[in-house]
């Protein structure tokens, strides 16, 4: 898991987030991981014209959806490049 590789201060900050998150919580979680991303950006990434560009989510109704911690960490790791 990605959070285990972070320093203890960051791990404590990330531990406060639940396993399933709203869009607002997901934006805060990704920002804590180092990806400055706004709630509105996640909304745009989830729209039909941008499908597949954002982190995976599960829709629970017409307007409600949630992101899982594992999916957000995997998406974040896939967007992070190692600098040589």
Backbone bond lengths (Angstrom), bond angles and torsions (degrees), N, CA, C in turn:
res aa  C-N    CA-C-N  psi(-1)  N-CA   C-N-CA  omega(-1)  CA-C   N-CA-C  phi
1 X - - - 1.446 - - 1.522 108.68 -
2 X 1.286 118.19 143.19 1.450 123.36 -175.21 1.515 112.65 -65.50
3 X 1.326 118.45 -39.57 1.460 120.91 -176.20 1.523 112.25 -63.77
4 X 1.332 118.51 -22.71 1.461 121.00 179.49 1.525 111.35 -72.42
5 X 1.328 117.70 -22.34 1.456 121.12 -178.40 1.526 112.57 -87.21
6 X 1.315 118.43 -6.92 1.452 121.85 -177.73 1.522 110.94 -85.94
7 X 1.344 117.65 156.25 1.468 119.82 175.23 1.525 110.97 -58.60
8 X 1.337 116.14 159.58 1.462 120.89 -172.39 1.524 113.01 -60.20
9 X 1.329 118.21 -36.98 1.462 120.32 -179.67 1.527 110.23 -62.49
10 X 1.319 117.27 -44.57 1.457 121.10 178.83 1.524 110.95 -69.08
11 X 1.319 117.40 -36.20 1.462 121.02 178.48 1.521 111.07 -62.73
12 X 1.315 116.51 -39.38 1.463 120.03 178.53 1.518 110.71 -66.34
13 X 1.325 117.11 -38.95 1.458 121.02 179.07 1.525 110.65 -65.68
14 X 1.330 116.81 -41.22 1.463 121.64 -178.81 1.520 111.91 -73.61
15 X 1.327 117.52 -27.34 1.467 121.06 -179.41 1.524 111.79 -65.72
16 X 1.323 117.33 -20.53 1.461 120.98 -179.36 1.532 112.21 -72.69
17 X 1.322 118.11 -15.51 1.462 121.04 -178.43 1.527 110.28 -83.49
18 X 1.337 117.67 142.06 1.474 121.11 179.82 1.532 111.56 -74.87
19 X 1.327 116.80 173.27 1.465 121.26 179.44 1.524 112.55 -74.52
20 X 1.329 117.83 -30.20 1.463 122.03 173.63 1.516 107.69 -119.13
21 X 1.332 116.16 137.65 1.465 120.84 -172.16 1.515 112.07 -133.04
22 X 1.308 114.40 150.08 1.461 120.83 171.81 1.531 107.49 -75.22
23 X 1.308 116.27 174.77 1.464 119.95 179.69 1.528 111.07 -62.39
24 X 1.313 116.51 -39.36 1.463 120.30 179.88 1.530 110.86 -65.99
25 X 1.320 116.73 -42.73 1.464 120.75 177.78 1.526 110.71 -66.39
26 X 1.329 116.89 -38.43 1.462 120.83 179.56 1.527 110.86 -63.99
27 X 1.324 117.08 -40.00 1.465 120.45 177.67 1.531 110.38 -63.56
28 X 1.320 117.38 -41.40 1.465 120.73 177.99 1.527 110.77 -66.56
29 X 1.322 117.45 -39.25 1.460 121.89 179.47 1.526 110.74 -64.41
30 X 1.335 117.16 -46.48 1.461 120.67 178.89 1.523 111.46 -64.34
31 X 1.319 116.75 -35.52 1.461 120.41 176.03 1.522 110.04 -64.94
32 X 1.330 117.41 -40.13 1.466 121.15 177.61 1.525 110.90 -65.64
33 X 1.327 117.84 -29.25 1.463 121.62 177.17 1.522 112.09 -77.23
34 X 1.322 117.26 -12.54 1.461 120.52 178.93 1.515 114.78 112.40
35 X 1.322 117.61 1.92 1.466 121.54 176.88 1.523 107.68 -104.40
36 X 1.314 117.10 101.07 1.466 119.36 179.17 1.522 107.76 -70.34
37 X 1.307 114.75 108.44 1.459 120.65 -176.53 1.526 108.43 -140.96
38 X 1.305 115.89 136.75 1.465 121.42 -177.74 1.528 110.36 -93.72
39 X 1.309 114.41 158.30 1.465 120.89 177.12 1.530 110.48 -57.58
40 X 1.312 116.55 -40.22 1.467 121.31 -179.47 1.535 110.87 -65.04
41 X 1.322 116.84 -34.82 1.462 120.24 177.63 1.520 110.46 -65.64
42 X 1.341 117.10 -41.70 1.468 119.67 176.20 1.522 110.86 -62.71
43 X 1.329 116.53 -38.02 1.471 120.31 177.97 1.525 109.80 -62.40
44 X 1.332 116.96 -43.29 1.463 120.32 179.64 1.527 111.46 -66.88
45 X 1.327 117.20 -37.51 1.463 120.59 178.78 1.526 112.01 -67.03
46 X 1.318 117.10 -24.75 1.464 121.15 -179.43 1.526 112.26 -87.91
47 X 1.334 117.98 -7.67 1.463 120.04 -178.83 1.526 110.31 -72.66
48 X 1.312 116.63 162.92 1.458 122.10 -175.81 1.522 113.27 -59.19
49 X 1.324 117.41 -39.07 1.463 118.69 -176.36 1.528 112.60 -72.00
50 X 1.330 117.02 -18.34 1.459 120.83 -179.92 1.519 112.51 -114.91
51 X 1.304 117.64 17.82 1.466 121.01 -175.80 1.519 110.86 -55.14
52 X 1.314 116.05 133.57 1.447 121.45 178.80 1.516 114.96 94.14
53 X 1.324 118.17 -6.95 1.464 120.76 -178.50 1.521 112.56 -91.91
54 X 1.305 117.57 -21.85 1.456 121.37 -177.89 1.510 112.25 -104.68
55 X 1.324 115.74 -178.39 1.459 118.74 178.14 1.528 111.05 -68.35
56 X 1.330 117.94 150.48 1.462 120.39 179.14 1.532 111.30 -64.84
57 X 1.315 116.03 147.00 1.460 121.38 179.68 1.512 109.07 -141.80
58 X 1.314 115.67 165.41 1.457 121.98 177.03 1.519 108.27 -119.28
59 X 1.303 115.51 125.91 1.468 120.18 179.32 1.522 108.69 -89.58
60 X 1.333 116.21 128.69 1.463 120.70 -178.88 1.517 112.49 -108.18
61 X 1.289 116.71 -0.41 1.457 122.46 179.03 1.515 107.81 -176.42
62 X 1.320 116.77 -171.87 1.454 119.55 -178.76 1.524 111.46 -63.50
63 X 1.334 117.85 -42.05 1.458 120.31 -175.81 1.524 114.23 -112.14
64 X 1.307 117.77 -9.58 1.458 118.58 -175.55 1.534 110.92 -107.32
65 X 1.306 114.73 139.63 1.445 121.20 176.98 1.517 108.50 -149.17
66 X 1.311 116.35 166.41 1.450 119.27 176.81 1.525 109.95 -144.30
67 X 1.305 114.36 156.67 1.456 123.67 177.53 1.523 107.62 -112.95
68 X 1.324 117.64 143.48 1.451 119.88 175.75 1.526 109.31 -97.02
69 X 1.302 115.08 149.64 1.463 122.08 -178.83 1.535 110.85 -58.62
70 X 1.319 116.67 -42.96 1.470 121.13 -178.86 1.528 110.51 -61.96
71 X 1.336 117.05 -44.67 1.466 120.77 179.54 1.525 111.29 -64.30
72 X 1.324 117.22 -40.07 1.464 120.12 179.65 1.525 111.22 -66.31
73 X 1.335 116.97 -41.06 1.465 120.03 178.79 1.531 110.86 -65.99
74 X 1.334 117.46 -39.95 1.465 121.03 178.69 1.521 110.70 -66.25
75 X 1.327 117.46 -42.78 1.460 121.36 178.89 1.525 110.01 -63.66
76 X 1.321 116.57 -41.36 1.455 121.17 178.70 1.524 110.87 -63.42
77 X 1.325 116.90 -43.76 1.465 120.72 -179.59 1.536 110.50 -64.36
78 X 1.320 117.25 -35.44 1.454 120.90 178.94 1.511 113.48 -70.43
79 X 1.300 117.65 -22.04 1.473 121.99 -179.73 1.519 112.08 -97.39
80 X 1.313 117.54 -2.84 1.455 121.52 -178.75 1.521 108.92 -97.46
81 X 1.310 116.44 126.77 1.452 121.11 179.54 1.518 110.36 -105.96
82 X 1.307 115.51 140.55 1.460 120.49 175.24 1.505 108.88 -79.75
83 X 1.310 116.27 134.07 1.463 120.70 177.11 1.525 107.23 -94.21
84 X 1.291 115.58 129.08 1.461 120.08 -178.30 1.485 111.75 -80.22
